[in-house]
Amino acid sequence: MKLLRYGEKEAERPGLLDDNGNLRDLSDIVSDIDGTTLTPDVLARLRKIDPNDLPRAAGNPRMGACVGKVGKLIGIGLNYSDHAAESGLPVPSEPIIFMKATTAISGPYDPVELPHSAQKTDWEVELAFVIGTRAKHVSEADALSHVAGYCICNDVSDRGWQIEREGQWMKGKSHDTFAPLGPWLVTADELEDPGSLDMTLDVNGTRRQDGSSSTLIFGIAHLVHYLSGFMTLEPGDVITTGTPPGVGLGMKPPVYLKHGDVMELAIAGLGRQQQTVTAI
Ligand code: ZN
């Protein structure tokens, strides 16, 4: 299934994408696409529904982030060796973890804000996964059974706040609109191998990132296992797994986003995002 949320910000309705590409409304069935919906029993119930029996969404609504009420939004840093190299940093021996504020979450086509306080704002196409059942001290062998599905995340990052200021990366990762999620959440049963997905990111039509989740240093099963060893992952938590090379920071000289730039992201099987950068 491709689960999604559509409508005005803060008032999104749950829905799904049918096989013909139509948005179908799920609000008579579930209250939202969130941690309460992504559990295996509810997903099994949704799978039994014939999408043709659901009402079609009217018009051409805004797409919201594909998961609501996210409890934790966790980023993995330097999880591609060639991205670590372009960042001038060593390949980590254990996953680098940072948090992104959940207030950064936005829709896949919403504008990305370029705040005055951020001078070095950069793009990062990433494969994200969403937890469906509570994970605490899970083995790597059981890890994938805790994953409800997958989506695209643009881990928008301001390198000034991330790297040049004191303290943690969270500062550069958390501005409003720095975490577009979607356009939809593809449930795990529908994705044959999340470990071999091609992904790209273009800025103003120029290809900047061209990678594959097959070159992740720490794969999804290991990340669930690793994270659940020191924090409980709850249904609806989102983990974004790191970016392949080709970010603005790695260009010589570095190139950062400016007002009016358009980012287009794609991951095989997960759809596309597009955001226009807007100075505020
Ligand atoms: Zn990232």
py3Dmol code that shows the C-alpha trace and the ligand (Angstrom):
import py3Dmol

protein = """\
ATOM      1  CA  MET A   1       0.000   0.000   0.000  1.00  0.00           C
ATOM      2  CA  LYS A   2       0.955   3.595  -0.548  1.00  0.00           C
ATOM      3  CA  LEU A   3      -0.370   5.492   2.461  1.00  0.00           C
ATOM      4  CA  LEU A   4      -0.481   9.269   2.457  1.00  0.00           C
ATOM      5  CA  ARG A   5      -1.896  12.388   4.048  1.00  0.00           C
ATOM      6  CA  TYR A   6      -3.456  15.200   2.069  1.00  0.00           C
ATOM      7  CA  GLY A   7      -5.147  18.529   2.631  1.00  0.00           C
ATOM      8  CA  GLU A   8      -4.314  21.733   4.459  1.00  0.00           C
ATOM      9  CA  LYS A   9      -1.363  21.788   6.853  1.00  0.00           C
ATOM     10  CA  GLU A  10      -2.310  20.644  10.363  1.00  0.00           C
ATOM     11  CA  ALA A  11      -5.616  19.338   8.993  1.00  0.00           C
ATOM     12  CA  GLU A  12      -4.406  16.539   6.727  1.00  0.00           C
ATOM     13  CA  ARG A  13      -6.692  13.613   6.014  1.00  0.00           C
ATOM     14  CA  PRO A  14      -5.500  10.011   5.746  1.00  0.00           C
ATOM     15  CA  GLY A  15      -5.551   8.420   2.329  1.00  0.00           C
ATOM     16  CA  LEU A  16      -3.976   5.952  -0.008  1.00  0.00           C
ATOM     17  CA  LEU A  17      -2.882   5.904  -3.622  1.00  0.00           C
ATOM     18  CA  ASP A  18      -4.745   3.326  -5.686  1.00  0.00           C
ATOM     19  CA  ASP A  19      -3.230   1.348  -8.571  1.00  0.00           C
ATOM     20  CA  ASN A  20      -4.461   3.944 -11.068  1.00  0.00           C
ATOM     21  CA  GLY A  21      -2.744   6.806  -9.250  1.00  0.00           C
ATOM     22  CA  ASN A  22      -5.919   8.186  -7.653  1.00  0.00           C
ATOM     23  CA  LEU A  23      -5.984   9.546  -4.115  1.00  0.00           C
ATOM     24  CA  ARG A  24      -8.537   7.674  -2.024  1.00  0.00           C
ATOM     25  CA  ASP A  25      -9.829   8.948   1.292  1.00  0.00           C
ATOM     26  CA  LEU A  26      -9.373   6.773   4.395  1.00  0.00           C
ATOM     27  CA  SER A  27     -10.874   9.103   6.975  1.00  0.00           C
ATOM     28  CA  ASP A  28     -13.906   6.861   7.525  1.00  0.00           C
ATOM     29  CA  ILE A  29     -11.529   4.009   8.384  1.00  0.00           C
ATOM     30  CA  VAL A  30      -8.663   5.584  10.367  1.00  0.00           C
ATOM     31  CA  SER A  31      -8.165   8.976  11.994  1.00  0.00           C
ATOM     32  CA  ASP A  32      -4.683   9.584  10.570  1.00  0.00           C
ATOM     33  CA  ILE A  33      -1.631   7.842   9.128  1.00  0.00           C
ATOM     34  CA  ASP A  34       0.386   7.720  12.324  1.00  0.00           C
ATOM     35  CA  GLY A  35       1.730   5.328  14.929  1.00  0.00           C
ATOM     36  CA  THR A  36      -1.734   4.010  15.720  1.00  0.00           C
ATOM     37  CA  THR A  37      -2.352   3.143  12.052  1.00  0.00           C
ATOM     38  CA  LEU A  38       1.010   1.620  11.210  1.00  0.00           C
ATOM     39  CA  THR A  39       0.756  -1.377  13.520  1.00  0.00           C
ATOM     40  CA  PRO A  40       0.584  -4.777  11.785  1.00  0.00           C
ATOM     41  CA  ASP A  41      -3.066  -5.409  12.752  1.00  0.00           C
ATOM     42  CA  VAL A  42      -4.335  -2.099  11.364  1.00  0.00           C
ATOM     43  CA  LEU A  43      -2.243  -2.464   8.204  1.00  0.00           C
ATOM     44  CA  ALA A  44      -3.700  -5.950   7.724  1.00  0.00           C
ATOM     45  CA  ARG A  45      -7.201  -4.464   8.038  1.00  0.00           C
ATOM     46  CA  LEU A  46      -6.412  -1.741   5.492  1.00  0.00           C
ATOM     47  CA  ARG A  47      -5.026  -4.329   3.064  1.00  0.00           C
ATOM     48  CA  LYS A  48      -8.409  -6.048   2.947  1.00  0.00           C
ATOM     49  CA  ILE A  49     -10.147  -2.910   1.687  1.00  0.00           C
ATOM     50  CA  ASP A  50     -10.830  -2.591  -2.032  1.00  0.00           C
ATOM     51  CA  PRO A  51      -9.578   0.938  -2.857  1.00  0.00           C
ATOM     52  CA  ASN A  52     -12.402   1.242  -5.390  1.00  0.00           C
ATOM     53  CA  ASP A  53     -14.811   1.256  -2.446  1.00  0.00           C
ATOM     54  CA  LEU A  54     -13.154   4.349  -0.965  1.00  0.00           C
ATOM     55  CA  PRO A  55     -14.187   7.888  -1.977  1.00  0.00           C
ATOM     56  CA  ARG A  56     -11.788   9.735  -4.261  1.00  0.00           C
ATOM     57  CA  ALA A  57     -10.191  12.919  -2.949  1.00  0.00           C
ATOM     58  CA  ALA A  58     -11.685  15.961  -4.623  1.00  0.00           C
ATOM     59  CA  GLY A  59      -9.590  18.316  -6.752  1.00  0.00           C
ATOM     60  CA  ASN A  60      -5.826  18.445  -6.596  1.00  0.00           C
ATOM     61  CA  PRO A  61      -5.090  18.732  -2.882  1.00  0.00           C
ATOM     62  CA  ARG A  62      -1.812  19.544  -1.178  1.00  0.00           C
ATOM     63  CA  MET A  63       0.155  16.484  -0.057  1.00  0.00           C
ATOM     64  CA  GLY A  64       1.179  16.493   3.582  1.00  0.00           C
ATOM     65  CA  ALA A  65       4.003  14.563   5.196  1.00  0.00           C
ATOM     66  CA  CYS A  66       3.109  10.886   4.820  1.00  0.00           C
ATOM     67  CA  VAL A  67       3.271  10.240   8.587  1.00  0.00           C
ATOM     68  CA  GLY A  68       1.574  12.325  11.284  1.00  0.00           C
ATOM     69  CA  LYS A  69       2.275  12.767  15.006  1.00  0.00           C
ATOM     70  CA  VAL A  70       5.875  11.616  14.618  1.00  0.00           C
ATOM     71  CA  GLY A  71       7.328  11.015  18.065  1.00  0.00           C
ATOM     72  CA  LYS A  72      10.989  10.856  17.087  1.00  0.00           C
ATOM     73  CA  LEU A  73      12.730  11.919  13.888  1.00  0.00           C
ATOM     74  CA  ILE A  74      16.195  10.403  13.937  1.00  0.00           C
ATOM     75  CA  GLY A  75      18.951  11.046  11.423  1.00  0.00           C
ATOM     76  CA  ILE A  76      21.919   8.859  10.600  1.00  0.00           C
ATOM     77  CA  GLY A  77      25.084  10.758   9.691  1.00  0.00           C
ATOM     78  CA  LEU A  78      27.817   9.844   7.202  1.00  0.00           C
ATOM     79  CA  ASN A  79      26.228   6.502   6.323  1.00  0.00           C
ATOM     80  CA  TYR A  80      27.768   6.404   2.828  1.00  0.00           C
ATOM     81  CA  SER A  81      31.548   6.203   2.722  1.00  0.00           C
ATOM     82  CA  ASP A  82      31.883   8.484  -0.319  1.00  0.00           C
ATOM     83  CA  HIS A  83      29.692  11.120   1.380  1.00  0.00           C
ATOM     84  CA  ALA A  84      31.932  10.929   4.459  1.00  0.00           C
ATOM     85  CA  ALA A  85      34.909  11.518   2.150  1.00  0.00           C
ATOM     86  CA  GLU A  86      33.354  14.560   0.456  1.00  0.00           C
ATOM     87  CA  SER A  87      32.525  15.967   3.899  1.00  0.00           C
ATOM     88  CA  GLY A  88      36.188  15.596   4.891  1.00  0.00           C
ATOM     89  CA  LEU A  89      35.248  13.265   7.738  1.00  0.00           C
ATOM     90  CA  PRO A  90      36.310   9.681   8.565  1.00  0.00           C
ATOM     91  CA  VAL A  91      34.014   6.737   7.836  1.00  0.00           C
ATOM     92  CA  PRO A  92      32.326   6.083  11.201  1.00  0.00           C
ATOM     93  CA  SER A  93      32.919   2.789  12.999  1.00  0.00           C
ATOM     94  CA  GLU A  94      29.438   2.994  14.564  1.00  0.00           C
ATOM     95  CA  PRO A  95      26.326   4.825  13.320  1.00  0.00           C
ATOM     96  CA  ILE A  96      26.386   8.577  13.923  1.00  0.00           C
ATOM     97  CA  ILE A  97      23.006   9.579  15.335  1.00  0.00           C
ATOM     98  CA  PHE A  98      21.339  12.968  15.515  1.00  0.00           C
ATOM     99  CA  MET A  99      17.811  14.163  16.135  1.00  0.00           C
ATOM    100  CA  LYS A 100      15.835  16.451  13.866  1.00  0.00           C
ATOM    101  CA  ALA A 101      13.036  18.443  15.492  1.00  0.00           C
ATOM    102  CA  THR A 102       9.651  17.001  14.501  1.00  0.00           C
ATOM    103  CA  THR A 103       8.508  20.580  13.789  1.00  0.00           C
ATOM    104  CA  ALA A 104      10.834  20.404  10.749  1.00  0.00           C
ATOM    105  CA  ILE A 105       8.532  17.868   9.073  1.00  0.00           C
ATOM    106  CA  SER A 106       6.705  19.165   6.012  1.00  0.00           C
ATOM    107  CA  GLY A 107       4.966  17.963   2.881  1.00  0.00           C
ATOM    108  CA  PRO A 108       6.852  16.630  -0.162  1.00  0.00           C
ATOM    109  CA  TYR A 109       5.944  19.641  -2.348  1.00  0.00           C
ATOM    110  CA  ASP A 110       5.872  22.362   0.325  1.00  0.00           C
ATOM    111  CA  PRO A 111       8.383  25.222  -0.048  1.00  0.00           C
ATOM    112  CA  VAL A 112      11.628  24.795   1.898  1.00  0.00           C
ATOM    113  CA  GLU A 113      12.312  27.876   3.986  1.00  0.00           C
ATOM    114  CA  LEU A 114      15.703  29.549   3.732  1.00  0.00           C
ATOM    115  CA  PRO A 115      16.006  31.408   7.034  1.00  0.00           C
ATOM    116  CA  HIS A 116      18.133  34.556   7.399  1.00  0.00           C
ATOM    117  CA  SER A 117      20.118  32.787  10.119  1.00  0.00           C
ATOM    118  CA  ALA A 118      21.127  29.995   7.728  1.00  0.00           C
ATOM    119  CA  GLN A 119      23.702  30.869   5.063  1.00  0.00           C
ATOM    120  CA  LYS A 120      24.812  27.391   3.986  1.00  0.00           C
ATOM    121  CA  THR A 121      21.648  25.415   3.414  1.00  0.00           C
ATOM    122  CA  ASP A 122      22.157  22.114   1.620  1.00  0.00           C
ATOM    123  CA  TRP A 123      20.194  19.186   0.180  1.00  0.00           C
ATOM    124  CA  GLU A 124      20.289  15.482   1.144  1.00  0.00           C
ATOM    125  CA  VAL A 125      18.130  12.844  -0.561  1.00  0.00           C
ATOM    126  CA  GLU A 126      17.588   9.956   1.864  1.00  0.00           C
ATOM    127  CA  LEU A 127      15.738   6.701   2.305  1.00  0.00           C
ATOM    128  CA  ALA A 128      13.665   6.914   5.499  1.00  0.00           C
ATOM    129  CA  PHE A 129      11.854   4.135   7.301  1.00  0.00           C
ATOM    130  CA  VAL A 130       8.986   4.242   9.770  1.00  0.00           C
ATOM    131  CA  ILE A 131       8.544   2.005  12.804  1.00  0.00           C
ATOM    132  CA  GLY A 132       5.361  -0.089  13.036  1.00  0.00           C
ATOM    133  CA  THR A 133       5.863  -1.985  16.296  1.00  0.00           C
ATOM    134  CA  ARG A 134       7.715  -1.021  19.457  1.00  0.00           C
ATOM    135  CA  ALA A 135      11.388  -1.977  19.216  1.00  0.00           C
ATOM    136  CA  LYS A 136      13.468  -2.384  22.370  1.00  0.00           C
ATOM    137  CA  HIS A 137      16.642  -4.473  22.335  1.00  0.00           C
ATOM    138  CA  VAL A 138      15.709  -6.237  19.092  1.00  0.00           C
ATOM    139  CA  SER A 139      18.086  -8.541  17.276  1.00  0.00           C
ATOM    140  CA  GLU A 140      19.224  -7.790  13.765  1.00  0.00           C
ATOM    141  CA  ALA A 141      17.343 -10.915  12.618  1.00  0.00           C
ATOM    142  CA  ASP A 142      14.022  -9.565  13.968  1.00  0.00           C
ATOM    143  CA  ALA A 143      14.665  -5.928  13.126  1.00  0.00           C
ATOM    144  CA  LEU A 144      12.866  -5.600   9.793  1.00  0.00           C
ATOM    145  CA  SER A 145       9.621  -6.955  11.280  1.00  0.00           C
ATOM    146  CA  HIS A 146       9.452  -3.671  13.242  1.00  0.00           C
ATOM    147  CA  VAL A 147       9.475  -1.535  10.075  1.00  0.00           C
ATOM    148  CA  ALA A 148       6.051  -0.489   8.745  1.00  0.00           C
ATOM    149  CA  GLY A 149       7.277   1.147   5.561  1.00  0.00           C
ATOM    150  CA  TYR A 150       9.587   3.437   3.658  1.00  0.00           C
ATOM    151  CA  CYS A 151       9.525   6.939   2.203  1.00  0.00           C
ATOM    152  CA  ILE A 152      11.755   9.704   0.851  1.00  0.00           C
ATOM    153  CA  CYS A 153      13.159  12.318   3.237  1.00  0.00           C
ATOM    154  CA  ASN A 154      15.023  15.431   2.172  1.00  0.00           C
ATOM    155  CA  ASP A 155      17.341  15.897   5.158  1.00  0.00           C
ATOM    156  CA  VAL A 156      17.757  19.620   4.523  1.00  0.00           C
ATOM    157  CA  SER A 157      20.771  20.832   6.484  1.00  0.00           C
ATOM    158  CA  ASP A 158      22.302  24.186   7.191  1.00  0.00           C
ATOM    159  CA  ARG A 159      26.045  23.552   7.343  1.00  0.00           C
ATOM    160  CA  GLY A 160      26.726  26.754   9.271  1.00  0.00           C
ATOM    161  CA  TRP A 161      24.482  25.783  12.151  1.00  0.00           C
ATOM    162  CA  GLN A 162      25.410  22.094  11.803  1.00  0.00           C
ATOM    163  CA  ILE A 163      29.197  22.281  11.687  1.00  0.00           C
ATOM    164  CA  GLU A 164      30.488  25.763  12.454  1.00  0.00           C
ATOM    165  CA  ARG A 165      28.592  26.394  15.691  1.00  0.00           C
ATOM    166  CA  GLU A 166      29.248  24.768  19.051  1.00  0.00           C
ATOM    167  CA  GLY A 167      27.501  21.532  19.895  1.00  0.00           C
ATOM    168  CA  GLN A 168      25.251  19.132  18.126  1.00  0.00           C
ATOM    169  CA  TRP A 169      24.195  18.719  14.491  1.00  0.00           C
ATOM    170  CA  MET A 170      20.560  19.110  15.516  1.00  0.00           C
ATOM    171  CA  LYS A 171      20.920  22.902  15.215  1.00  0.00           C
ATOM    172  CA  GLY A 172      21.486  22.680  11.478  1.00  0.00           C
ATOM    173  CA  LYS A 173      18.904  19.973  10.878  1.00  0.00           C
ATOM    174  CA  SER A 174      15.797  21.267  12.587  1.00  0.00           C
ATOM    175  CA  HIS A 175      14.465  24.450  11.004  1.00  0.00           C
ATOM    176  CA  ASP A 176      10.824  24.348   9.934  1.00  0.00           C
ATOM    177  CA  THR A 177      10.482  22.639   6.509  1.00  0.00           C
ATOM    178  CA  PHE A 178      13.898  20.905   6.782  1.00  0.00           C
ATOM    179  CA  ALA A 179      12.290  17.434   6.664  1.00  0.00           C
ATOM    180  CA  PRO A 180       9.909  16.921   3.739  1.00  0.00           C
ATOM    181  CA  LEU A 181       8.502  13.364   4.029  1.00  0.00           C
ATOM    182  CA  GLY A 182       6.628  11.525   1.303  1.00  0.00           C
ATOM    183  CA  PRO A 183       4.844  11.708  -1.067  1.00  0.00           C
ATOM    184  CA  TRP A 184       3.637   8.438   0.398  1.00  0.00           C
ATOM    185  CA  LEU A 185       4.680   5.708   2.774  1.00  0.00           C
ATOM    186  CA  VAL A 186       5.213   2.463   0.885  1.00  0.00           C
ATOM    187  CA  THR A 187       4.441  -0.401   3.240  1.00  0.00           C
ATOM    188  CA  ALA A 188       7.268  -2.867   3.774  1.00  0.00           C
ATOM    189  CA  ASP A 189       5.435  -5.758   2.082  1.00  0.00           C
ATOM    190  CA  GLU A 190       5.373  -3.789  -1.167  1.00  0.00           C
ATOM    191  CA  LEU A 191       9.078  -3.051  -1.368  1.00  0.00           C
ATOM    192  CA  GLU A 192      11.088  -6.038  -2.469  1.00  0.00           C
ATOM    193  CA  ASP A 193      14.493  -4.887  -1.282  1.00  0.00           C
ATOM    194  CA  PRO A 194      14.956  -1.565   0.526  1.00  0.00           C
ATOM    195  CA  GLY A 195      18.683  -2.269   0.385  1.00  0.00           C
ATOM    196  CA  SER A 196      18.959  -1.701  -3.372  1.00  0.00           C
ATOM    197  CA  LEU A 197      17.029   1.448  -4.250  1.00  0.00           C
ATOM    198  CA  ASP A 198      18.398   3.996  -6.704  1.00  0.00           C
ATOM    199  CA  MET A 199      18.039   7.591  -5.543  1.00  0.00           C
ATOM    200  CA  THR A 200      18.635  10.950  -7.182  1.00  0.00           C
ATOM    201  CA  LEU A 201      18.426  14.634  -6.375  1.00  0.00           C
ATOM    202  CA  ASP A 202      18.436  17.463  -8.922  1.00  0.00           C
ATOM    203  CA  VAL A 203      18.787  21.188  -8.233  1.00  0.00           C
ATOM    204  CA  ASN A 204      17.325  23.405 -10.976  1.00  0.00           C
ATOM    205  CA  GLY A 205      17.376  20.410 -13.319  1.00  0.00           C
ATOM    206  CA  THR A 206      21.056  19.552 -12.742  1.00  0.00           C
ATOM    207  CA  ARG A 207      21.758  16.136 -11.266  1.00  0.00           C
ATOM    208  CA  ARG A 208      23.612  16.566  -7.972  1.00  0.00           C
ATOM    209  CA  GLN A 209      23.122  13.224  -6.225  1.00  0.00           C
ATOM    210  CA  ASP A 210      22.945   9.816  -7.857  1.00  0.00           C
ATOM    211  CA  GLY A 211      23.273   6.932  -5.424  1.00  0.00           C
ATOM    212  CA  SER A 212      21.816   3.680  -4.171  1.00  0.00           C
ATOM    213  CA  SER A 213      20.875   2.332  -0.771  1.00  0.00           C
ATOM    214  CA  SER A 214      23.020  -0.678  -1.707  1.00  0.00           C
ATOM    215  CA  THR A 215      26.066   1.324  -0.577  1.00  0.00           C
ATOM    216  CA  LEU A 216      24.757   2.169   2.900  1.00  0.00           C
ATOM    217  CA  ILE A 217      27.449   1.454   5.500  1.00  0.00           C
ATOM    218  CA  PHE A 218      24.897   0.510   8.168  1.00  0.00           C
ATOM    219  CA  GLY A 219      21.782  -1.103   6.685  1.00  0.00           C
ATOM    220  CA  ILE A 220      18.239  -0.800   7.955  1.00  0.00           C
ATOM    221  CA  ALA A 221      18.193  -4.007  10.021  1.00  0.00           C
ATOM    222  CA  HIS A 222      21.399  -3.000  11.762  1.00  0.00           C
ATOM    223  CA  LEU A 223      20.081   0.511  12.452  1.00  0.00           C
ATOM    224  CA  VAL A 224      16.885  -0.804  14.098  1.00  0.00           C
ATOM    225  CA  HIS A 225      18.946  -3.223  16.171  1.00  0.00           C
ATOM    226  CA  TYR A 226      21.532  -0.588  17.090  1.00  0.00           C
ATOM    227  CA  LEU A 227      19.098   2.217  17.970  1.00  0.00           C
ATOM    228  CA  SER A 228      16.808  -0.097  19.933  1.00  0.00           C
ATOM    229  CA  GLY A 229      19.789  -1.038  22.099  1.00  0.00           C
ATOM    230  CA  PHE A 230      19.769   2.386  23.744  1.00  0.00           C
ATOM    231  CA  MET A 231      16.318   3.874  23.054  1.00  0.00           C
ATOM    232  CA  THR A 232      12.875   2.427  22.506  1.00  0.00           C
ATOM    233  CA  LEU A 233      11.535   3.001  19.020  1.00  0.00           C
ATOM    234  CA  GLU A 234       7.771   3.525  18.919  1.00  0.00           C
ATOM    235  CA  PRO A 235       5.272   3.134  16.088  1.00  0.00           C
ATOM    236  CA  GLY A 236       5.370   6.264  13.964  1.00  0.00           C
ATOM    237  CA  ASP A 237       9.010   7.078  14.722  1.00  0.00           C
ATOM    238  CA  VAL A 238      10.915   7.991  11.557  1.00  0.00           C
ATOM    239  CA  ILE A 239      14.568   7.200  10.899  1.00  0.00           C
ATOM    240  CA  THR A 240      16.277   8.766   7.893  1.00  0.00           C
ATOM    241  CA  THR A 241      19.268   6.693   6.903  1.00  0.00           C
ATOM    242  CA  GLY A 242      21.849   9.104   5.506  1.00  0.00           C
ATOM    243  CA  THR A 243      22.687  10.607   2.149  1.00  0.00           C
ATOM    244  CA  PRO A 244      24.832   9.467  -0.776  1.00  0.00           C
ATOM    245  CA  PRO A 245      27.511  11.822  -2.148  1.00  0.00           C
ATOM    246  CA  GLY A 246      26.763  14.939  -4.149  1.00  0.00           C
ATOM    247  CA  VAL A 247      25.719  17.477  -1.521  1.00  0.00           C
ATOM    248  CA  GLY A 248      26.565  21.164  -1.917  1.00  0.00           C
ATOM    249  CA  LEU A 249      29.103  21.005   0.908  1.00  0.00           C
ATOM    250  CA  GLY A 250      31.172  18.552  -1.114  1.00  0.00           C
ATOM    251  CA  MET A 251      31.416  20.727  -4.238  1.00  0.00           C
ATOM    252  CA  LYS A 252      34.535  22.768  -4.917  1.00  0.00           C
ATOM    253  CA  PRO A 253      33.790  25.496  -4.112  1.00  0.00           C
ATOM    254  CA  PRO A 254      30.704  24.539  -2.060  1.00  0.00           C
ATOM    255  CA  VAL A 255      27.327  25.494  -3.537  1.00  0.00           C
ATOM    256  CA  TYR A 256      24.377  26.220  -1.271  1.00  0.00           C
ATOM    257  CA  LEU A 257      20.686  26.740  -1.851  1.00  0.00           C
ATOM    258  CA  LYS A 258      19.333  30.167  -2.711  1.00  0.00           C
ATOM    259  CA  HIS A 259      15.889  31.682  -3.029  1.00  0.00           C
ATOM    260  CA  GLY A 260      14.015  30.236  -5.994  1.00  0.00           C
ATOM    261  CA  ASP A 261      16.058  27.052  -6.362  1.00  0.00           C
ATOM    262  CA  VAL A 262      14.021  23.937  -7.104  1.00  0.00           C
ATOM    263  CA  MET A 263      14.989  20.556  -5.650  1.00  0.00           C
ATOM    264  CA  GLU A 264      13.636  17.345  -7.167  1.00  0.00           C
ATOM    265  CA  LEU A 265      14.157  14.060  -5.355  1.00  0.00           C
ATOM    266  CA  ALA A 266      13.350  10.507  -6.414  1.00  0.00           C
ATOM    267  CA  ILE A 267      13.846   7.040  -4.968  1.00  0.00           C
ATOM    268  CA  ALA A 268      12.917   3.966  -7.001  1.00  0.00           C
ATOM    269  CA  GLY A 269       9.531   2.672  -5.867  1.00  0.00           C
ATOM    270  CA  LEU A 270       8.946   5.532  -3.441  1.00  0.00           C
ATOM    271  CA  GLY A 271       7.921   8.345  -5.787  1.00  0.00           C
ATOM    272  CA  ARG A 272       9.195  11.890  -6.157  1.00  0.00           C
ATOM    273  CA  GLN A 273       9.387  15.115  -4.200  1.00  0.00           C
ATOM    274  CA  GLN A 274       9.803  18.691  -5.402  1.00  0.00           C
ATOM    275  CA  GLN A 275      10.459  21.771  -3.302  1.00  0.00           C
ATOM    276  CA  THR A 276      11.076  25.415  -4.119  1.00  0.00           C
ATOM    277  CA  VAL A 277      13.477  27.208  -1.797  1.00  0.00           C
ATOM    278  CA  THR A 278      11.939  30.337  -0.328  1.00  0.00           C
ATOM    279  CA  ALA A 279      13.840  32.980   1.667  1.00  0.00           C
ATOM    280  CA  ILE A 280      12.068  34.121   4.829  1.00  0.00           C
TER     281      ILE A 280
END
"""
ligand_1 = """\
1
ZN
Zn 21.339 13.368 6.265
"""
view = py3Dmol.view(width=600, height=400)
view.addModel(protein, "pdb")
view.setStyle({"model": 0}, {"cartoon": {"style": "trace"}})
view.addModel(ligand_1, "xyz")
view.setStyle({"model": 1}, {"stick": {}})
view.zoomTo()
view.show()
